[in-house]
Amino acid sequence: MRDTNFCRVNFHSSFGCGWILLNLQWKPGYSFCLTRRAPHFLCSSYSYRPLLDSWKLGFVAVKLFSRARRWAHLPQNELKKQFCIFSVVSFEGMEKAPATDDPKLTEWHKSPKRSLPPLLDPQKLPKHIAVIMDGNGRWGLHHFSCRTRGHRAGVDALEELIDCCVHWQIPLLTVFAFSCENWKRPSEEVDFLFLLFSEMVSHKLQRLLEENIRIRFVGNMEDLPPSLQQDIIEVEELSRANSSLELTIALNYSGRQDIVNIARRMLRDAEQGLLHSSQVDEKLFQQYMQQYSIADPDLLIRTGGEKRLSNFMLWQVAYTELYMTDTLWPDFTWKHLYEACLHYQSRKRKYGGLLGSPT
Amino acid sequence: MYDSLCFTDFGVAAWISKLYGIFISKITSLLFFLVQLGPIPRHLAIIMDGNRRWAKQRGLAPSEGHPWGSKTLTNALQWCYDSGIRQLTLFAFSIENYKRPEEERQRLFELAKEKLTEMLDSRDIIQRYRVKVKLVGDLSLLPEDLQRLMHSVMKETAENEGPRLNICFSYTARDEICTALVHMLNDILERKLSFKDIDASLLDEYIARGQGLSKECLAPDIILRTSGEARLSDFLLWQSSYSLLYFSDRMWPDFGLWDFLQLLFWYQRHWREYQQLRQRQEHCQRHKEGV
């Protein structure tokens, strides 16, 4: 990553302290401490509080104290050395004053969601993100003692995610809306969810169509209410020609059933003589999967703190980076997506071979 | 090590180290006893990743990490037996690993031959604990002598009723699913089955048949991956639909008893939710099969 960034920290005169936000990856053997030898630090002490605490990385806000200075420019590589951290992301410092005079960064500060944030390499962004939106019920119970309010808040978070993906030019997005196993939930919750889905499909998706988003639904459509099925077919038809983002919504979806459906298709084609059973192999299965179901995701984000796949896209996640975070889905913002993309960027994907060797 | 000590000290040092050894083994047994007071996973799957990186960190050649990894494997087998885990599945060699350089592949095959020959020895823990070993994967891609050795190990341990050990060698989950699918399609085209029989539990049966297991023991309770990578890398995709995923930052040769116990304690913390989930899932499946 090219290191051109400085963090500007303003020390407020009354307390002589300022905040910077660090993206930490704890390195074993290092303790989190400040050295006094650094020329850029005239700080007598620090304290920190964890924010955005995710499964492996953590955003930590560090408060720096300095009686003598009003502000300081802290170069990123110095900070990385001092704090033994993975990268420095100074949201708070940057939002108040641009860190550099770089015009691109200045542009970004004006509307953080609308363009690619700093430190993200557009070549290394994931091309297909899959999301398991878990934690709505818990969020609703925690904030409003009502699971259904959580689901409603989840829809807002989903809209924000779609917005981000459009602006950051991530071409494919798949979300897990309803699983085959969710039918076991209390019937009021299931009824409310379907009400929410029909509302979403008829009202909010119109807005997405205007943004040139192509929408597809995968899953077992036969168990859904007929009015919802009708709306779904209509929306798919209307958005077929759109090209900016391809949004796939997995409704009543089960990963195992997906594989079984592809097997059934192959059998039907084999019976009709379109293919021979000796032609059936991994590549063919992969082609069928991409044509009739969802393509392989690069990054799978699971919110809600659970560490499992829950029967979502079992075939496709063979080489997908899994990113599991404890944040509940309604709390998922563009900052969490930024963190997930930073995590993805730092991964070395070898697909079983070695880095740098011909595959 | 004892060269610098005088004659009388030699006896004392040996006595102290023996006492220390006994002390450590007592503590270990106590820890295993404590762990077994709570629920233990029935089936653990491990992706043993990080050997090369571990070797590089210590200044060795990358392919020299694998023998150290196999030492940790022996320890892991012992820990699994001591904690009461009934089934262990390991990811030893993927079909994608054939892309690696010839020298490393040969080294891995040599290591596999060594380990398998040890297993045939009656003093090895495999024979002592009556472990049933099964080698899963597309074994036809491997060299002849390795295949023969594998078949003899499987034959030797076929009658054992103790814990099970499945070693995935020359394996990818997608290949496993496709092979099961091909068998299923052939059976259907030969009219042994009908089209409407195709469902998830049928594919379960075919995959289980390929692995030589029964349907119920397929799904792992925990999938452990060392070295901090958070991917499944084509391992047990079909079976992992409800498994708990545990990603450890330690490299596989560094994976120690304490990390293993941490894994078990973590499982015990999440056990209640996991049980509820499995019950719901089994209920769903029985409901579908009933319909």
Interface residues (C-beta under 8 A of the other chain):
Chain A: P28 K56 C180 E181 W183 K184 S254 G255 R256 Q257 I259 V260 A263 R264 M266 L267 R268 A270 E271 S277 V280 D281 E282 F285 Q286 E306 K307 R308 L309 S310 N311 L314 W315 V317 A318 Y319 T320 E321 L322 Y323 M324 R347 Y351 G352 G353 L354 S357 T359
Chain B: S94 I95 E96 N97 K99 R100 P101 T172 A173 R174 D175 I177 C178 L181 V182 M184 L185 N186 I188 L189 F195 I198 D199 A200 L203 G228 E229 A230 R231 L232 S233 D234 L237 W238 S240 S241 Y242 S243 L244 L245 Y246 F247 D249 E273 R280 Q281 H283 C284
